[in-house]
Amino acid sequence: MDGDREFDIVLFGCTGFVGGLTADYLSRRAPGSCRIALAGRDRAKLDGIAGRLKVDVGADVGVVVADVTDPGTLASLAARTVVLVTTVGPYTEYGLEVVRACVDAGTDYLDLAGEPLFVRDSIAKYHGPATRSGSRIVHSSGFDSVPSDLSVKILSEFARESGDGGLTDTTLVVRGIRGGFSGGTAASGLAHGRAMASSRRARAAARDPYTLSHCRTAEPELGPQPDGRIVPLAAVAPDLRGWAGGFFMGFHNTRIVRRSNTLTDWSYGRRFSYSEVMACPGGPASIVPSAVMAAGIRSMYSSVRFLGAMPESMTDAVMPRRGSGPGAASRSKGYFDFQTYATTSSGARYRTDFAMDGDPGYAATAVILGESALAMACDRDRLGQSGVVTPAVAMGDVLPQRLRAAGARINITRLD
């Protein structure tokens, strides 16, 4: 932690749904030496949350007034903290000015972005300046895309340390998932759709599997790596049965994972290919729901583009309102269970298991984002390179241990 700054962690957006859950988590888990503040534009709401946290868990947190539409307040906010965590979305609309403020101040940044075009713009504008200022800009530090990103990093390092070479064909299989949907998630999807609807170039970038690479021309040509796959699970691992279709967050997670490979000089391997699929129960009959799911993923780009082109008055009428989300009882019943299978260049086979209890997008995300913030603030001597980087690159040496201590089940197995 940095004594030159007033705060170690500032959470911007705590009056929103997932921001409120993250504030609760940080107030319970942060060590007493960690100086935390809540930021937003409504002082009365911030004081109310800070007062409740003081009563509920005895946490003393600061309050900072800042407005995402006022660059001056963002600059002041970024200069006061070591780490700025923002849940203010959609990031396509509100994210880049916050990134800019952090880069200018040399402040580390975390968000929950699942919007590839926003992340692409952030890389294009701020990777170089952030590298020079020493700022780590880490997008997608929640359910999107920490489990995917860490699973592959852990697997790759274990395989190389075992002398089995780099990774080749690698597939994340969603074995089970249960979760809800919030107004913020809907708003982010629509904002991404509006960005896609804006130009043909944006649509082409969204479809490019290496769209987040900062060295696109050096990426390997491995043929199509479609997001909307339908595969027999036995082709992924001989002991699996049934079928799988594309995972709905694979379009973003896969690009984050490929960027991690790029940023580490292709440490996963020059022939590393990566995809994500969702297993369907039902044995041979599971081919039907898998085909439907795969078709849905393939049509997602046009569907999101169509919704993004609709007037906001129409989408607001049918989508969940911002600030809404699943209740506590529903969140407690959620979970996710991922298994990542890989073959190495020497032919060895490995699997990483990554599972957590709690609604993936909300309960689990509050844990993941909270522990990411604590890693960035409290474990600074173990952090990775600066720039617009990924969770695995920034925090891969410390975040797995923190998540295990918080209840995540993360294991690696050599299969042969």
HUKA-V174853 format. One record per helix or strand of 3 or more residues. SS is the DSSP state (A for helix, B for strand). FROM is the first residue (numbers start at 1). TO is the last residue. If there is no record, write none. Layout:
ss = [SS | SS]
from = [FROM | FROM]
to = [TO | TO]
//
This chain:
ss = [B | A | B | A | B | A | B | A | B | A | B | A | B | A | A | A | B | A | B | A | B | A | A | A | A | B | B | A | A | B | A | A | B]
from = [7 | 17 | 36 | 43 | 62 | 71 | 81 | 91 | 108 | 116 | 136 | 146 | 167 | 183 | 200 | 216 | 230 | 233 | 243 | 250 | 273 | 283 | 300 | 312 | 328 | 335 | 349 | 360 | 380 | 387 | 391 | 399 | 409]
to = [12 | 29 | 40 | 57 | 65 | 79 | 86 | 105 | 110 | 133 | 138 | 161 | 178 | 198 | 207 | 218 | 232 | 236 | 246 | 263 | 280 | 298 | 309 | 318 | 332 | 344 | 357 | 378 | 382 | 389 | 395 | 405 | 414]
//
